[in-house]
Amino acid sequence: MKQMNHPAFAVVGHPNKGKSSIVSALAMDDTIAISDTPGTTINKRSFPLKVDGEILYELFDTPGFQRARQVLAWLKQHDVSADKRYEVVEAFINTHREDERFHDEIELLEPIMNGAGIIYVVDASKPYGEEYEAEMEILRWTGQPSMALINHIDEDDYSQEWKRALGGYFQIIRTFNPMRMELEQHLAILESMAQLREEWTPQIKRSIERFKEYHAHMLERSATAIAKLLYKALSYVERYPLKGEEATPKDKEEIALRYKNALRGFEEETRQRIERIWNHTHLKKEEEDLTFEGMDLFSEESASVFGLTRKELLITAATSGAAAGAGVDLMLGGSSFLLGTGIGALVGGVGAFFAFNELSEIKLLGQKLGRRYLEMGPMENRNFPYILLGRILYYTVRIANLSHAYRGEVDLIMDQTFKEKWLDDETRKALEKFHTLFRSGKTVDEEKLSEYEALILNILRKLIDEKEA
């Protein structure tokens, strides 16, 4: 029997029981063909989960059993002791390798006989039947360590009778939903794999630690992408050259449109980056999905779901204004009796209120004919960063928690309570310091950007890791 250099598992079972979905979920690979039609998988395929070039474990997607009773009958013709049964299985493969009748059985048995552990998949929404016993008995003849995964494809539940039947054949029985791919469930399956064979335990335990590091790294990379999006969007300046000396209403409309489209583009680029980070590169997306059920980045709906309320906006702006006014008090040595602070808060708050729907002032710049241009940016609207940040956080959480076995269109139906899950007063105050800096037009050094990334990372951990805890 050939030994593999890393833990490997053949995912086997009856046709159309969710084997490919389980491989896709555990291998974090959304390229695997999944269909409701039995027989979609006709040849075994290997799907290793790699981190930094290192294979943590390997999964084999295999065809379903087709002629299990005939195979078992052939095996039973050879009366051998239990320790020799695997030799009979090898003999069956060698004897029938060119026999098309047993193509599927040979495809699923070969990786097992080459050292892969067995993950036997059943659908607990269908009742147990004797036809499955031939499959399980064949797997027992291989002598390889095995576990059973109970999948629920539909709503009916026959899991108790399945557990009683599986208990006579498999060392470990676990329930697994490949459509709910959360970190805790993934780690639980890996822990079960580690128990199958003693010599695998250290290797799989290491794989578990590496997988945790991998998950943490994906969160960190997501935080970096989001931080860069906010900095780029808030500091962005659009320029539009004029043909004449004065700007026409059409010129102003054009630069405003270009400015908005640039920001929309930054958001979409970051979404694609988030998809790549979490290994979701084959998502089905409709145009409506890309705008959150029709909610454009600059729509009132987006502001309502993701942005600050007018009260929150006034408090945020007033706090920033008070900070600026405090500088006046300090310059006057306190002789202003804190008038500067009061005036700063009033101006900041009123300015934010009346600029609720404005993005940035359009400025006419340049001196000579042919060199005059309009300029729009950096972003002045205090609400915009929270709308943009809320949208990209929501998308990141959705993608991070999306199983790689999912083959439908990305569902972005809004959770009206999403903002409450991450944006409290303390977080808003911490964010506002950076947002004020980003829109100031000043160069932001790496240290400040790293501090902002750390703040975003804490928010993501709260939204993703705590959800899974």
FENUR-V212176 format. One record per residue. N is the residue number from 1. RES is the residue in one letter. SS is DSSP state (h for helix, s for strand, l for the rest). Layout:
N;RES;SS + N;RES;SS
This chain:
1;M;l + 2;K;l + 3;Q;l + 4;M;l + 5;N;l + 6;H;l + 7;P;l + 8;A;s + 9;F;s + 10;A;s + 11;V;s + 12;V;s + 13;G;s + 14;H;s + 15;P;l + 16;N;l + 17;K;l + 18;G;l + 19;K;h + 20;S;h + 21;S;h + 22;I;h + 23;V;h + 24;S;h + 25;A;h + 26;L;h + 27;A;h + 28;M;l + 29;D;l + 30;D;l + 31;T;l + 32;I;l + 33;A;l + 34;I;l + 35;S;l + 36;D;l + 37;T;l + 38;P;l + 39;G;l + 40;T;l + 41;T;l + 42;I;l + 43;N;l + 44;K;l + 45;R;s + 46;S;s + 47;F;s + 48;P;s + 49;L;s + 50;K;s + 51;V;s + 52;D;l + 53;G;l + 54;E;s + 55;I;s + 56;L;s + 57;Y;s + 58;E;s + 59;L;s + 60;F;s + 61;D;s + 62;T;l + 63;P;l + 64;G;l + 65;F;s + 66;Q;l + 67;R;l + 68;A;h + 69;R;h + 70;Q;h + 71;V;h + 72;L;h + 73;A;h + 74;W;h + 75;L;h + 76;K;h + 77;Q;l + 78;H;l + 79;D;l + 80;V;l + 81;S;l + 82;A;h + 83;D;h + 84;K;h + 85;R;h + 86;Y;h + 87;E;h + 88;V;h + 89;V;h + 90;E;h + 91;A;h + 92;F;h + 93;I;h + 94;N;h + 95;T;h + 96;H;h + 97;R;l + 98;E;l + 99;D;l + 100;E;h + 101;R;h + 102;F;h + 103;H;h + 104;D;h + 105;E;h + 106;I;h + 107;E;h + 108;L;h + 109;L;h + 110;E;h + 111;P;h + 112;I;h + 113;M;h + 114;N;l + 115;G;l + 116;A;l + 117;G;s + 118;I;s + 119;I;s + 120;Y;s + 121;V;s + 122;V;s + 123;D;s + 124;A;l + 125;S;l + 126;K;l + 127;P;l + 128;Y;l + 129;G;l + 130;E;l + 131;E;h + 132;Y;h + 133;E;h + 134;A;h + 135;E;h + 136;M;h + 137;E;h + 138;I;h + 139;L;h + 140;R;h + 141;W;h + 142;T;l + 143;G;l + 144;Q;l + 145;P;l + 146;S;s + 147;M;s + 148;A;s + 149;L;s + 150;I;s + 151;N;s + 152;H;l + 153;I;l + 154;D;l + 155;E;l + 156;D;l + 157;D;l + 158;Y;l + 159;S;h + 160;Q;h + 161;E;h + 162;W;h + 163;K;h + 164;R;h + 165;A;h + 166;L;h + 167;G;l + 168;G;l + 169;Y;l + 170;F;l + 171;Q;l + 172;I;s + 173;I;s + 174;R;s + 175;T;s + 176;F;l + 177;N;l + 178;P;l + 179;M;l + 180;R;l + 181;M;l + 182;E;l + 183;L;h + 184;E;h + 185;Q;h + 186;H;h + 187;L;h + 188;A;h + 189;I;h + 190;L;h + 191;E;h + 192;S;h + 193;M;h + 194;A;h + 195;Q;l + 196;L;l + 197;R;l + 198;E;h + 199;E;h + 200;W;h + 201;T;h + 202;P;h + 203;Q;h + 204;I;h + 205;K;h + 206;R;h + 207;S;h + 208;I;h + 209;E;h + 210;R;h + 211;F;h + 212;K;h + 213;E;h + 214;Y;h + 215;H;h + 216;A;h + 217;H;h + 218;M;h + 219;L;h + 220;E;h + 221;R;h + 222;S;h + 223;A;h + 224;T;h + 225;A;h + 226;I;h + 227;A;h + 228;K;h + 229;L;h + 230;L;h + 231;Y;h + 232;K;h + 233;A;h + 234;L;h + 235;S;h + 236;Y;l + 237;V;l + 238;E;s + 239;R;s + 240;Y;s + 241;P;s + 242;L;l + 243;K;l + 244;G;l + 245;E;l + 246;E;l + 247;A;l + 248;T;l + 249;P;h + 250;K;h + 251;D;h + 252;K;h + 253;E;h + 254;E;h + 255;I;h + 256;A;h + 257;L;h + 258;R;h + 259;Y;h + 260;K;h + 261;N;h + 262;A;h + 263;L;h + 264;R;h + 265;G;h + 266;F;h + 267;E;h + 268;E;h + 269;E;h + 270;T;h + 271;R;h + 272;Q;h + 273;R;h + 274;I;h + 275;E;h + 276;R;h + 277;I;h + 278;W;l + 279;N;l + 280;H;l + 281;T;l + 282;H;l + 283;L;l + 284;K;s + 285;K;l + 286;E;l + 287;E;h + 288;E;h + 289;D;h + 290;L;h + 291;T;l + 292;F;l + 293;E;l + 294;G;l + 295;M;l + 296;D;l + 297;L;l + 298;F;l + 299;S;l + 300;E;h + 301;E;h + 302;S;h + 303;A;h + 304;S;h + 305;V;h + 306;F;h + 307;G;l + 308;L;l + 309;T;l + 310;R;h + 311;K;h + 312;E;h + 313;L;h + 314;L;h + 315;I;h + 316;T;h + 317;A;h + 318;A;h + 319;T;h + 320;S;h + 321;G;h + 322;A;h + 323;A;h + 324;A;h + 325;G;h + 326;A;h + 327;G;h + 328;V;h + 329;D;h + 330;L;h + 331;M;h + 332;L;l + 333;G;l + 334;G;l + 335;S;l + 336;S;l + 337;F;l + 338;L;l + 339;L;h + 340;G;h + 341;T;h + 342;G;h + 343;I;h + 344;G;h + 345;A;h + 346;L;h + 347;V;h + 348;G;h + 349;G;h + 350;V;h + 351;G;h + 352;A;h + 353;F;h + 354;F;h + 355;A;l + 356;F;l + 357;N;l + 358;E;l + 359;L;l + 360;S;l + 361;E;l + 362;I;s + 363;K;s + 364;L;s + 365;L;s + 366;G;l + 367;Q;l + 368;K;l + 369;L;l + 370;G;l + 371;R;l + 372;R;l + 373;Y;s + 374;L;s + 375;E;s + 376;M;s + 377;G;l + 378;P;l + 379;M;l + 380;E;l + 381;N;l + 382;R;l + 383;N;l + 384;F;h + 385;P;h + 386;Y;h + 387;I;h + 388;L;h + 389;L;h + 390;G;h + 391;R;h + 392;I;h + 393;L;h + 394;Y;h + 395;Y;h + 396;T;h + 397;V;h + 398;R;h + 399;I;h + 400;A;h + 401;N;l + 402;L;l + 403;S;l + 404;H;l + 405;A;l + 406;Y;l + 407;R;l + 408;G;l + 409;E;s + 410;V;l + 411;D;l + 412;L;l + 413;I;l + 414;M;l + 415;D;l + 416;Q;l + 417;T;l + 418;F;h + 419;K;h + 420;E;h + 421;K;h + 422;W;h + 423;L;l + 424;D;l + 425;D;h + 426;E;h + 427;T;h + 428;R;h + 429;K;h + 430;A;h + 431;L;h + 432;E;h + 433;K;h + 434;F;h + 435;H;h + 436;T;h + 437;L;h + 438;F;h + 439;R;l + 440;S;l + 441;G;l + 442;K;l + 443;T;l + 444;V;l + 445;D;l + 446;E;h + 447;E;h + 448;K;h + 449;L;h + 450;S;h + 451;E;h + 452;Y;h + 453;E;h + 454;A;h + 455;L;h + 456;I;h + 457;L;h + 458;N;h + 459;I;h + 460;L;h + 461;R;h + 462;K;h + 463;L;h + 464;I;h + 465;D;h + 466;E;h + 467;K;h + 468;E;h + 469;A;l
